[in-house]
Amino acid sequence: MEKRKKYLEWLGFIAAATFLICFVAMIFFRIEPLRKGLKSILHILMPFIYGAVIAYLLKPVSLFFEKCLQKLNRNDNPKAASLLRMASILLSLLFFLVIIFLLMVAVVPGMASSITTLVRSMNSYVNQFQVWLEGYAQTEYGKEIVAVLEQGLETLTDRLQSWLKGDILPNLTSY
């Protein structure tokens, strides 16, 4: 009887190991559909995740406003307490929106000027890179690499400049 129990334990271990190996192989060979599924689920859950993060960050601010408002209120009316809580939540949301607005006002103009400078100096950067490539072309393996890089460099430069001028700069200057 004990021998049979030992064999059943080994059979259970072998079955678990086989299941684990099959599961890992299934994930390994079918990772793309699994990744797409997780990505779509995460895409659906992102508003809830953002809301949870914002609520977590604003909870201390809301508690601070609630304590400040409770000092102003002298009666222990439950309706007044709920109104104070609602007011503290609204004040914390207003605080959050003001912080976001101030960050936008501080960051967007600097980003726009940086991108404008990048677009203006793109040709000089490309010329410097081409000079470096010409020096590198003198080496044994450099000729083949330089030929491929010069071919793609012009296309990349044109696309990058059109993207920055057409998509990024108009959107940054509209803020």
Residue frames relative to the residue before (quaternion, step in Angstrom):
aa qw qx qy qz dx dy dz
M 1.0000 0.0000 0.0000 0.0000 0.00 0.00 0.00
E 0.6730 0.4886 -0.2927 0.4719 3.56 0.95 -0.88
K 0.6179 0.5400 -0.3410 0.4586 3.57 1.09 -0.67
R 0.6456 0.5181 -0.3106 0.4672 3.55 1.04 -0.81
K 0.6308 0.5312 -0.3225 0.4647 3.58 1.06 -0.79
K 0.6404 0.5229 -0.3154 0.4658 3.57 1.03 -0.81
Y 0.6569 0.5001 -0.3064 0.4738 3.58 0.99 -0.81
L 0.6396 0.5180 -0.3230 0.4671 3.59 1.04 -0.73
E 0.6162 0.5254 -0.3434 0.4757 3.60 1.06 -0.68
W 0.6639 0.4912 -0.3049 0.4744 3.58 0.93 -0.91
L 0.6322 0.5274 -0.3263 0.4645 3.56 1.00 -0.79
G 0.6385 0.5197 -0.3156 0.4718 3.59 1.04 -0.77
F 0.6511 0.5082 -0.3072 0.4727 3.60 0.97 -0.84
I 0.6602 0.4991 -0.3026 0.4727 3.57 0.96 -0.88
A 0.6510 0.5068 -0.3165 0.4682 3.59 0.96 -0.82
A 0.6558 0.4999 -0.3141 0.4705 3.61 0.97 -0.81
A 0.6550 0.5024 -0.3131 0.4695 3.59 0.97 -0.84
T 0.6434 0.5151 -0.3208 0.4667 3.58 0.99 -0.82
F 0.6461 0.5096 -0.3155 0.4725 3.56 0.96 -0.85
L 0.6616 0.5072 -0.3071 0.4590 3.58 0.92 -0.88
I 0.6521 0.5013 -0.3139 0.4743 3.60 0.96 -0.83
C 0.6602 0.4939 -0.3103 0.4732 3.60 0.93 -0.83
F 0.6441 0.5222 -0.3190 0.4589 3.58 1.01 -0.79
V 0.6617 0.4897 -0.3016 0.4810 3.59 0.94 -0.87
A 0.6495 0.5058 -0.3199 0.4690 3.60 0.97 -0.80
M 0.6375 0.5195 -0.3325 0.4616 3.57 0.99 -0.77
I 0.6570 0.4874 -0.3105 0.4841 3.59 0.94 -0.84
F 0.6633 0.5230 -0.3136 0.4337 3.58 0.91 -0.89
F 0.7545 0.3921 -0.2172 0.4795 3.58 0.87 -0.92
R 0.7580 0.2988 -0.1839 0.5498 3.59 1.18 -0.37
I 0.2035 0.8242 -0.5054 0.1548 3.56 1.03 0.76
E 0.6284 0.5684 -0.3511 0.3984 3.62 0.98 -0.73
P 0.6817 0.4427 -0.3216 0.4857 3.68 0.79 -0.78
L 0.6242 0.5331 -0.3380 0.4603 3.58 1.07 -0.70
R 0.6542 0.5063 -0.3043 0.4723 3.57 0.99 -0.85
K 0.6493 0.5081 -0.3184 0.4679 3.59 0.97 -0.81
G 0.6481 0.5173 -0.3158 0.4611 3.58 1.00 -0.79
L 0.6682 0.4858 -0.2994 0.4773 3.56 0.93 -0.87
K 0.6333 0.5311 -0.3300 0.4559 3.57 1.05 -0.76
S 0.6736 0.4784 -0.3105 0.4701 3.60 0.93 -0.81
I 0.6334 0.5117 -0.3369 0.4727 3.61 1.02 -0.69
L 0.6553 0.5021 -0.3069 0.4736 3.57 0.99 -0.84
H 0.6118 0.5471 -0.3403 0.4589 3.58 1.07 -0.73
I 0.6637 0.4902 -0.2983 0.4797 3.58 1.01 -0.78
L 0.7350 0.4467 -0.2368 0.4518 3.59 0.96 -0.85
M 0.4708 0.7182 -0.4324 0.2750 3.63 1.18 -0.32
P 0.6423 0.5001 -0.3712 0.4467 3.70 0.83 -0.64
F 0.6533 0.5003 -0.3176 0.4713 3.58 1.03 -0.73
I 0.6345 0.5161 -0.3261 0.4740 3.58 1.05 -0.75
Y 0.6400 0.5115 -0.3233 0.4736 3.60 0.95 -0.85
G 0.6601 0.5129 -0.3059 0.4557 3.57 0.92 -0.90
A 0.6560 0.5039 -0.3160 0.4646 3.58 0.97 -0.82
V 0.6514 0.5035 -0.3207 0.4683 3.60 0.97 -0.79
I 0.6590 0.4958 -0.3122 0.4717 3.59 0.92 -0.86
A 0.6490 0.5056 -0.3206 0.4695 3.61 0.96 -0.81
Y 0.6387 0.5222 -0.3243 0.4629 3.59 1.00 -0.80
L 0.6951 0.4712 -0.2773 0.4668 3.58 0.95 -0.85
L 0.7324 0.4371 -0.2430 0.4621 3.59 1.02 -0.72
K 0.4591 0.6993 -0.4473 0.3165 3.61 1.20 -0.19
P 0.6847 0.4555 -0.3217 0.4693 3.68 0.78 -0.82
V 0.6213 0.5320 -0.3444 0.4608 3.60 1.04 -0.70
S 0.6574 0.5088 -0.3013 0.4670 3.56 0.96 -0.90
L 0.6506 0.5050 -0.3179 0.4697 3.60 0.98 -0.79
F 0.6227 0.5329 -0.3355 0.4645 3.59 1.05 -0.74
F 0.6788 0.4743 -0.2938 0.4775 3.58 0.86 -0.92
E 0.6370 0.5310 -0.3343 0.4478 3.58 1.01 -0.75
K 0.6494 0.5023 -0.3202 0.4727 3.60 0.98 -0.80
C 0.6513 0.5114 -0.3185 0.4613 3.56 0.98 -0.82
L 0.6838 0.4766 -0.2874 0.4719 3.58 0.96 -0.82
Q 0.6241 0.5353 -0.3472 0.4510 3.61 1.09 -0.60
K 0.5988 0.5498 -0.3641 0.4546 3.58 1.12 -0.54
L 0.6635 0.4942 -0.3040 0.4723 3.57 1.10 -0.66
N 0.6889 0.4462 -0.2601 0.5086 3.58 1.15 -0.65
R 0.1969 -0.8232 0.5249 0.0892 3.59 -0.72 1.04
N 0.6785 0.4661 -0.3133 0.4735 3.64 1.10 -0.33
D 0.4343 -0.7151 0.5042 0.2139 3.55 -1.19 0.67
N 0.2311 0.7883 -0.5294 0.2119 3.56 1.03 0.74
P 0.4521 -0.7043 0.4684 0.2832 3.65 -0.77 0.97
K 0.6300 0.5232 -0.3485 0.4561 3.58 1.07 -0.63
A 0.6293 0.5200 -0.3339 0.4712 3.56 1.05 -0.70
A 0.6372 0.5258 -0.3312 0.4560 3.60 1.01 -0.75
S 0.6661 0.4821 -0.3130 0.4753 3.60 0.97 -0.78
L 0.6311 0.5126 -0.3338 0.4770 3.60 1.08 -0.66
L 0.6312 0.5202 -0.3306 0.4708 3.58 1.05 -0.73
R 0.6388 0.5179 -0.3240 0.4676 3.57 1.01 -0.80
M 0.6546 0.5004 -0.3121 0.4729 3.58 0.96 -0.84
A 0.6507 0.5096 -0.3131 0.4678 3.58 0.99 -0.81
S 0.6544 0.5023 -0.3206 0.4655 3.59 0.98 -0.76
I 0.6262 0.5181 -0.3377 0.4748 3.60 1.05 -0.67
L 0.6628 0.4943 -0.3069 0.4714 3.58 0.95 -0.86
L 0.6449 0.5101 -0.3209 0.4701 3.59 1.02 -0.75
S 0.6592 0.4936 -0.3203 0.4682 3.60 0.98 -0.75
L 0.6302 0.5080 -0.3353 0.4820 3.61 1.06 -0.65
L 0.6304 0.5157 -0.3244 0.4810 3.57 1.04 -0.76
F 0.6212 0.5357 -0.3232 0.4719 3.57 1.04 -0.81
F 0.6498 0.5196 -0.3048 0.4636 3.59 0.97 -0.89
L 0.6777 0.4892 -0.2900 0.4661 3.58 0.90 -0.91
V 0.6328 0.5169 -0.3313 0.4719 3.60 1.03 -0.71
I 0.6394 0.5127 -0.3233 0.4731 3.60 0.99 -0.81
I 0.6529 0.4985 -0.3176 0.4737 3.62 0.92 -0.85
F 0.6524 0.5103 -0.3158 0.4630 3.60 0.94 -0.85
L 0.6689 0.4958 -0.3048 0.4624 3.59 0.90 -0.87
L 0.6326 0.5148 -0.3317 0.4742 3.58 1.04 -0.71
M 0.6454 0.5121 -0.3211 0.4671 3.57 0.97 -0.81
V 0.6615 0.5024 -0.3069 0.4645 3.57 0.94 -0.88
A 0.7019 0.4650 -0.2738 0.4649 3.58 1.01 -0.76
V 0.7545 0.4302 -0.2205 0.4439 3.61 0.92 -0.87
V 0.6732 0.5505 -0.3214 0.3748 3.60 0.79 -0.97
P 0.6717 0.4743 -0.3453 0.4524 3.68 0.79 -0.72
G 0.6428 0.5120 -0.3256 0.4676 3.59 0.99 -0.73
M 0.6497 0.5042 -0.3141 0.4743 3.55 1.01 -0.80
A 0.6423 0.5202 -0.3269 0.4583 3.58 0.98 -0.78
S 0.6740 0.4734 -0.3110 0.4742 3.60 0.91 -0.81
S 0.6289 0.5278 -0.3411 0.4578 3.61 1.03 -0.68
I 0.6753 0.4732 -0.2991 0.4801 3.59 0.92 -0.84
T 0.6196 0.5303 -0.3464 0.4635 3.59 1.03 -0.69
T 0.6473 0.5039 -0.3087 0.4814 3.58 0.98 -0.83
L 0.6381 0.5260 -0.3253 0.4587 3.58 0.99 -0.79
V 0.6598 0.4996 -0.3112 0.4671 3.58 0.93 -0.86
R 0.6736 0.5037 -0.3005 0.4498 3.58 0.93 -0.87
S 0.7667 0.3626 -0.1999 0.4906 3.58 0.95 -0.79
M 0.3508 0.7620 -0.4819 0.2531 3.61 1.26 0.15
N 0.6637 0.5114 -0.3235 0.4397 3.61 0.88 -0.85
S 0.6548 0.4930 -0.3328 0.4663 3.62 0.96 -0.73
Y 0.6262 0.5237 -0.3434 0.4644 3.61 1.02 -0.70
V 0.6552 0.5025 -0.3096 0.4716 3.57 0.96 -0.86
N 0.6491 0.5131 -0.3218 0.4602 3.60 0.97 -0.79
Q 0.6371 0.5134 -0.3246 0.4745 3.59 1.01 -0.78
F 0.6519 0.5075 -0.3111 0.4697 3.56 1.00 -0.80
Q 0.6500 0.5073 -0.3197 0.4668 3.59 1.01 -0.76
V 0.6160 0.5233 -0.3472 0.4756 3.62 1.04 -0.66
W 0.6500 0.5004 -0.3182 0.4752 3.56 0.98 -0.83
L 0.6483 0.5186 -0.3173 0.4583 3.59 1.00 -0.80
E 0.6342 0.5243 -0.3372 0.4573 3.59 0.99 -0.74
G 0.6386 0.4991 -0.3190 0.4913 3.58 1.06 -0.68
Y 0.6672 0.4922 -0.2912 0.4772 3.56 1.04 -0.77
A 0.5957 0.5942 -0.3550 0.4075 3.59 1.15 -0.59
Q 0.5880 0.5912 -0.3678 0.4116 3.58 1.18 -0.38
T 0.5915 0.5640 -0.3765 0.4363 3.60 1.20 -0.29
E 0.7163 -0.4819 0.3091 0.3990 3.54 -1.34 0.27
Y 0.7785 0.3209 -0.1703 0.5119 3.58 0.81 -0.98
G 0.5203 0.7031 -0.3817 0.2987 3.55 1.23 -0.36
K 0.6029 0.5988 -0.3732 0.3724 3.61 0.99 -0.70
E 0.6795 0.4806 -0.2939 0.4700 3.58 0.90 -0.88
I 0.6703 0.4983 -0.3006 0.4605 3.56 0.93 -0.91
V 0.6542 0.5203 -0.3123 0.4514 3.58 0.95 -0.86
A 0.6271 0.5411 -0.3435 0.4427 3.59 0.97 -0.76
V 0.6761 0.4750 -0.2911 0.4822 3.57 0.94 -0.86
L 0.6839 0.4990 -0.2944 0.4434 3.58 0.89 -0.90
E 0.6568 0.5073 -0.3272 0.4520 3.60 0.92 -0.76
Q 0.6195 0.5457 -0.3421 0.4488 3.55 1.08 -0.70
G 0.7418 0.4045 -0.2259 0.4849 3.58 0.88 -0.89
L 0.5679 0.6338 -0.3774 0.3652 3.58 1.17 -0.53
E 0.6615 0.5033 -0.3160 0.4575 3.58 0.91 -0.83
T 0.6566 0.5017 -0.3124 0.4685 3.58 0.94 -0.87
L 0.6609 0.5111 -0.3035 0.4582 3.56 0.93 -0.90
T 0.6563 0.5146 -0.3124 0.4548 3.58 0.91 -0.85
D 0.6638 0.5000 -0.3087 0.4627 3.59 0.90 -0.88
R 0.6762 0.4914 -0.2985 0.4607 3.58 0.89 -0.89
L 0.6585 0.5130 -0.3113 0.4543 3.57 0.96 -0.87
Q 0.6705 0.4861 -0.3067 0.4691 3.58 0.92 -0.83
S 0.6646 0.4856 -0.3203 0.4690 3.61 0.92 -0.78
W 0.6337 0.5214 -0.3342 0.4636 3.61 1.05 -0.70
L 0.6870 0.4782 -0.2903 0.4637 3.56 0.88 -0.93
K 0.7056 0.4506 -0.2708 0.4751 3.59 0.92 -0.87
G 0.7507 0.4360 -0.2268 0.4415 3.58 0.93 -0.86
D 0.8012 0.3039 -0.1476 0.4939 3.58 0.92 -0.84
I 0.7550 0.4279 -0.2345 0.4380 3.57 0.71 -1.05
L 0.7193 0.4725 -0.2814 0.4245 3.60 0.63 -1.06
P 0.6607 0.4860 -0.3489 0.4535 3.68 0.82 -0.72
N 0.6666 0.4961 -0.3137 0.4594 3.58 1.01 -0.72
L 0.6608 0.4987 -0.3185 0.4617 3.59 1.03 -0.69
T 0.6962 0.4674 -0.2922 0.4600 3.57 0.95 -0.74
S 0.5877 0.5715 -0.3840 0.4248 3.61 1.18 -0.27
Y 0.6044 0.5298 -0.3723 0.4642 3.61 1.19 -0.28
